[in-house]
Amino acid sequence: MTATKQNTSDLIEKAAEISKQFAKDAGERELLGGTPKAERDLIRESGLLRR
């Protein structure tokens, strides 16, 4: 597997992990309202926004 394909695969796997975390408590977050700061921070820290 080339480096690009491996990197893409890693990013997809990381995105799937994060989406599972978000799904676990989405209902509670919706009821509580507020800002999605913790979720934004998690996405930033994951490396998904970097190339």
N, CA and C atoms as an extended XYZ file, in Angstrom:
153
Properties=species:S:1:pos:R:3:atomname:S:1:resname:S:1:resid:I:1 pbc="F F F"
N         0.860       -1.177        0.000 N   MET     1
C         0.000        0.000        0.000 CA  MET     1
C         0.902        1.235        0.000 C   MET     1
N         0.568        2.207       -0.820 N   THR     2
C         1.387        3.415       -0.868 CA  THR     2
C         1.141        4.273        0.360 C   THR     2
N         2.044        5.214        0.587 N   ALA     3
C         1.922        6.098        1.749 CA  ALA     3
C         0.624        6.882        1.706 C   ALA     3
N         0.238        7.350        0.529 N   THR     4
C        -0.994        8.139        0.405 CA  THR     4
C        -2.212        7.293        0.745 C   THR     4
N        -2.256        6.079        0.241 N   LYS     5
C        -3.386        5.198        0.548 CA  LYS     5
C        -3.424        4.858        2.027 C   LYS     5
N        -2.271        4.633        2.634 N   GLN     6
C        -2.205        4.334        4.061 CA  GLN     6
C        -2.673        5.534        4.867 C   GLN     6
N        -2.208        6.735        4.511 N   ASN     7
C        -2.629        7.933        5.224 CA  ASN     7
C        -4.125        8.133        5.118 C   ASN     7
N        -4.678        7.925        3.927 N   THR     8
C        -6.116        8.062        3.726 CA  THR     8
C        -6.863        7.048        4.568 C   THR     8
N        -6.376        5.832        4.588 N   SER     9
C        -6.993        4.777        5.386 CA  SER     9
C        -6.969        5.124        6.870 C   SER     9
N        -5.850        5.648        7.335 N   ASP    10
C        -5.726        6.046        8.745 CA  ASP    10
C        -6.713        7.161        9.087 C   ASP    10
N        -6.837        8.131        8.189 N   LEU    11
C        -7.755        9.244        8.422 CA  LEU    11
C        -9.208        8.777        8.461 C   LEU    11
N        -9.550        7.871        7.573 N   ILE    12
C       -10.912        7.334        7.555 CA  ILE    12
C       -11.192        6.580        8.846 C   ILE    12
N       -10.229        5.804        9.304 N   GLU    13
C       -10.389        5.059       10.557 CA  GLU    13
C       -10.553        6.023       11.738 C   GLU    13
N        -9.759        7.074       11.763 N   LYS    14
C        -9.842        8.060       12.846 CA  LYS    14
C       -11.198        8.764       12.821 C   LYS    14
N       -11.671        9.123       11.635 N   ALA    15
C       -12.976        9.776       11.507 CA  ALA    15
C       -14.089        8.850       11.990 C   ALA    15
N       -13.984        7.572       11.706 N   ALA    16
C       -14.984        6.611       12.170 CA  ALA    16
C       -14.990        6.515       13.693 C   ALA    16
N       -13.809        6.526       14.307 N   GLU    17
C       -13.708        6.475       15.771 CA  GLU    17
C       -14.370        7.707       16.397 C   GLU    17
N       -14.066        8.871       15.838 N   ILE    18
C       -14.627       10.114       16.377 CA  ILE    18
C       -16.138       10.136       16.209 C   ILE    18
N       -16.616        9.682       15.064 N   SER    19
C       -18.072        9.694       14.841 CA  SER    19
C       -18.792        8.789       15.837 C   SER    19
N       -18.158        7.684       16.216 N   LYS    20
C       -18.756        6.805       17.222 CA  LYS    20
C       -18.838        7.500       18.570 C   LYS    20
N       -17.781        8.251       18.910 N   GLN    21
C       -17.788        9.004       20.167 CA  GLN    21
C       -18.913       10.036       20.160 C   GLN    21
N       -19.036       10.755       19.058 N   PHE    22
C       -20.074       11.777       18.956 CA  PHE    22
C       -21.466       11.156       19.036 C   PHE    22
N       -21.653       10.017       18.429 N   ALA    23
C       -22.963        9.369       18.395 CA  ALA    23
C       -23.405        8.900       19.778 C   ALA    23
N       -22.443        8.503       20.628 N   LYS    24
C       -22.790        7.980       21.944 CA  LYS    24
C       -23.578        8.972       22.795 C   LYS    24
N       -23.198       10.239       22.724 N   ASP    25
C       -23.877       11.201       23.589 CA  ASP    25
C       -24.510       12.363       22.826 C   ASP    25
N       -24.827       12.147       21.578 N   ALA    26
C       -25.421       13.202       20.755 CA  ALA    26
C       -26.753       13.681       21.312 C   ALA    26
N       -27.581       12.774       21.754 N   GLY    27
C       -28.886       13.144       22.295 CA  GLY    27
C       -28.759       14.027       23.529 C   GLY    27
N       -27.873       13.651       24.410 N   GLU    28
C       -27.666       14.437       25.631 CA  GLU    28
C       -27.125       15.824       25.300 C   GLU    28
N       -26.159       15.879       24.369 N   ARG    29
C       -25.606       17.181       23.965 CA  ARG    29
C       -26.687       18.062       23.369 C   ARG    29
N       -27.565       17.475       22.595 N   GLU    30
C       -28.653       18.229       21.966 CA  GLU    30
C       -29.585       18.809       23.024 C   GLU    30
N       -29.932       18.020       24.019 N   LEU    31
C       -30.815       18.497       25.078 CA  LEU    31
C       -30.179       19.589       25.928 C   LEU    31
N       -28.884       19.455       26.185 N   LEU    32
C       -28.190       20.422       27.028 CA  LEU    32
C       -27.883       21.728       26.298 C   LEU    32
N       -27.787       21.651       24.995 N   GLY    33
C       -27.468       22.846       24.221 CA  GLY    33
C       -26.011       23.242       24.410 C   GLY    33
N       -25.730       24.507       24.261 N   GLY    34
C       -24.363       24.981       24.414 CA  GLY    34
C       -23.619       24.977       23.100 C   GLY    34
N       -22.314       25.089       23.208 N   THR    35
C       -21.488       25.116       22.006 CA  THR    35
C       -20.779       23.769       21.834 C   THR    35
N       -20.388       23.460       20.620 N   PRO    36
C       -19.689       22.187       20.355 CA  PRO    36
C       -18.172       22.305       20.508 C   PRO    36
N       -17.711       23.100       21.477 N   LYS    37
C       -16.279       23.326       21.645 CA  LYS    37
C       -15.494       22.029       21.862 C   LYS    37
N       -15.979       21.181       22.724 N   ALA    38
C       -15.259       19.925       23.005 CA  ALA    38
C       -15.147       19.071       21.744 C   ALA    38
N       -16.209       19.061       20.944 N   GLU    39
C       -16.197       18.271       19.721 CA  GLU    39
C       -15.232       18.881       18.698 C   GLU    39
N       -15.234       20.199       18.590 N   ARG    40
C       -14.285       20.875       17.684 CA  ARG    40
C       -12.851       20.587       18.118 C   ARG    40
N       -12.604       20.662       19.418 N   ASP    41
C       -11.265       20.390       19.929 CA  ASP    41
C       -10.830       18.970       19.609 C   ASP    41
N       -11.731       18.028       19.760 N   LEU    42
C       -11.409       16.631       19.465 CA  LEU    42
C       -11.046       16.448       17.992 C   LEU    42
N       -11.796       17.086       17.114 N   ILE    43
C       -11.499       16.987       15.678 CA  ILE    43
C       -10.138       17.627       15.390 C   ILE    43
N        -9.877       18.778       15.947 N   ARG    44
C        -8.582       19.438       15.729 CA  ARG    44
C        -7.432       18.576       16.233 C   ARG    44
N        -7.584       18.017       17.422 N   GLU    45
C        -6.528       17.205       18.016 CA  GLU    45
C        -6.309       15.883       17.268 C   GLU    45
N        -7.314       15.426       16.563 N   SER    46
C        -7.221       14.149       15.855 CA  SER    46
C        -6.297       14.201       14.648 C   SER    46
N        -6.054       15.401       14.128 N   GLY    47
C        -5.234       15.526       12.936 CA  GLY    47
C        -6.029       15.475       11.645 C   GLY    47
N        -7.329       15.350       11.738 N   LEU    48
C        -8.157       15.247       10.541 CA  LEU    48
C        -8.182       16.538        9.721 C   LEU    48
N        -7.847       17.650       10.332 N   LEU    49
C        -7.896       18.926        9.622 CA  LEU    49
C        -6.551       19.293        8.997 C   LEU    49
N        -5.553       18.454        9.209 N   ARG    50
C        -4.225       18.695        8.617 CA  ARG    50
C        -4.055       17.844        7.381 C   ARG    50
N        -3.199       18.295        6.519 N   ARG    51
C        -2.859       17.499        5.320 CA  ARG    51
C        -1.543       16.823        5.515 C   ARG    51
